Amino acid sequence: EIWLNGSAESPLLYDNMWGGMVSCGCTFDEQKRTCVNSYPECPALTNPGQNFGHGYYNDHHFHYGYHIYAAAVASKFDPDWGKKYFQHVLTLIRDIANPSKKDLSFHPWRHKDWFLGSSWASGIANIGGKPYPNGRNQESSSEAVAAYEAVALYGSAMASIF
């Protein structure tokens, strides 16, 4: 639940520039054995290599897919939990699978390429202000499919609750 209630050492936050949820990131202090960062000084927002590029929208559907799936299972077996965290989970879903152009807070179909029929995992990653030299990628189609399945399962679980 720490990733939903804001108490994580590397909290999720809304990115006004690109319209999505990103991780603040964590610079690990070896001596203190803890994360050293505090919002708004978030290393993931300035370093595309931090947290697998999460602050640059890399792999969001992979990462959030696991959380959304877990939320679907938790909600199925504990409807009160599902109701409590509904808006939080919906925010993650809107980040990776927002179907509405009318939703001005999140880009519609952020990772989906309807022309080619697949998803792109590389986000807006760049190196030194230049586009990533390998271009677009989708290194794990199974995780992409699992993420979209998680969205469907969550919808099914919540439809039975509401």
C-alpha positions in Angstrom: 0.0 0.0 0.0 3.0 2.4 0.3 3.0 3.0 -3.4 -0.7 4.1 -3.1 -0.6 6.2 0.0 2.4 8.3 -0.7 4.7 7.0 2.1 7.3 5.3 -0.2 10.8 6.6 0.0 10.6 7.2 -3.8 7.0 8.5 -4.0 4.9 8.7 -7.2 4.0 12.2 -8.3 2.1 13.8 -11.1 4.3 15.3 -13.9 2.7 18.5 -15.2 4.9 18.7 -18.2 4.1 15.3 -19.8 0.9 14.5 -17.9 1.5 11.3 -16.1 2.6 9.6 -12.9 6.3 9.2 -12.3 8.6 8.1 -9.5 10.6 10.7 -7.7 13.6 8.3 -7.7 16.0 7.5 -5.1 19.7 8.3 -4.7 20.9 5.6 -2.3 23.3 6.7 0.5 25.6 3.7 1.2 26.6 5.1 4.6 23.1 5.9 5.9 21.6 2.9 4.1 18.7 4.9 2.9 17.3 7.0 0.1 18.4 10.6 -0.1 16.0 12.7 -1.9 13.1 15.0 -1.2 10.5 16.4 -3.5 10.9 18.5 -5.7 14.5 17.4 -6.0 13.7 14.1 -7.6 16.7 12.4 -9.3 14.3 10.4 -11.7 13.1 13.6 -13.2 16.6 14.7 -14.4 18.4 11.4 -14.9 16.9 9.1 -17.6 19.0 6.2 -16.2 17.4 6.5 -12.8 14.7 3.8 -11.9 15.0 2.3 -15.4 14.0 5.6 -16.9 10.7 5.8 -15.0 10.8 9.6 -14.8 11.0 9.6 -18.6 8.0 7.3 -19.0 10.2 4.2 -19.8 8.5 0.9 -19.1 5.5 2.4 -17.3 3.1 -0.2 -18.6 5.4 -3.0 -17.5 5.9 -1.6 -14.0 2.3 -0.4 -13.3 0.9 -3.6 -14.9 2.2 -5.6 -11.9 0.7 -3.2 -9.4 -2.6 -3.0 -11.3 -2.8 -6.8 -11.4 -2.1 -7.0 -7.7 -4.8 -4.4 -7.1 -7.3 -6.5 -9.2 -6.6 -9.6 -7.1 -6.8 -7.7 -3.8 -10.0 -6.0 -4.8 -11.6 -9.2 -5.9 -11.0 -10.8 -2.5 -11.3 -7.6 -0.4 -13.9 -5.3 -1.9 -13.4 -2.7 0.9 -9.7 -2.5 -0.1 -10.8 -2.0 -3.7 -13.1 0.8 -2.8 -10.5 2.5 -0.6 -7.8 2.6 -3.3 -10.0 2.9 -6.4 -9.0 6.4 -7.4 -5.3 5.6 -6.7 -5.3 2.6 -8.9 -7.3 4.3 -11.6 -4.6 7.0 -11.7 -2.0 4.3 -12.6 -4.4 2.9 -15.2 -5.0 6.4 -16.7 -1.2 6.7 -17.0 -0.8 3.6 -19.1 -4.2 3.0 -20.7 -6.2 6.2 -20.7 -8.8 5.8 -23.5 -10.1 9.4 -23.4 -8.8 12.4 -25.4 -11.1 14.5 -23.1 -9.0 13.6 -20.1 -6.5 16.5 -20.1 -4.5 15.1 -17.1 -3.2 12.0 -18.9 -2.1 11.4 -22.5 -4.5 8.9 -24.2 -2.9 5.6 -25.2 0.6 6.7 -24.0 2.4 3.6 -24.9 0.1 2.2 -27.6 0.9 2.4 -31.3 -2.3 1.7 -33.1 -0.7 1.9 -36.5 1.8 -0.9 -35.8 -0.5 -2.7 -33.3 2.0 -2.8 -30.5 3.3 -0.8 -27.6 6.5 1.1 -27.1 8.3 0.9 -23.8 11.0 3.5 -24.4 9.0 6.5 -23.3 10.7 9.8 -23.9 14.1 8.5 -22.8 17.1 10.5 -24.0 20.8 10.6 -23.3 22.3 14.1 -22.8 19.3 15.8 -24.3 19.4 13.7 -27.5 17.0 10.9 -28.4 17.9 7.4 -27.4 20.1 6.0 -30.2 18.3 2.7 -30.3 15.0 4.4 -30.9 11.7 2.9 -29.9 11.6 -0.5 -28.3 9.3 -3.1 -26.8 11.7 -5.5 -25.2 9.0 -7.5 -23.4 5.8 -8.0 -25.3 4.6 -10.4 -22.7 4.8 -7.8 -19.9 2.9 -5.4 -22.2 0.1 -7.9 -22.8 0.1 -8.7 -19.0 -0.3 -5.0 -18.2 -3.3 -4.6 -20.5 -4.8 -7.8 -19.1 -4.3 -6.4 -15.6 -6.4 -3.4 -16.6 -9.2 -5.6 -17.9 -9.1 -7.8 -14.7 -9.2 -4.7 -12.5 -12.2 -3.4 -14.5 -13.9 -6.7 -14.0 -13.2 -6.8 -10.3 -14.4 -3.3 -9.8 -17.5 -3.7 -11.9 -18.6 -6.5 -9.5 -17.9 -4.2 -6.5 -19.7 -1.1 -7.7 
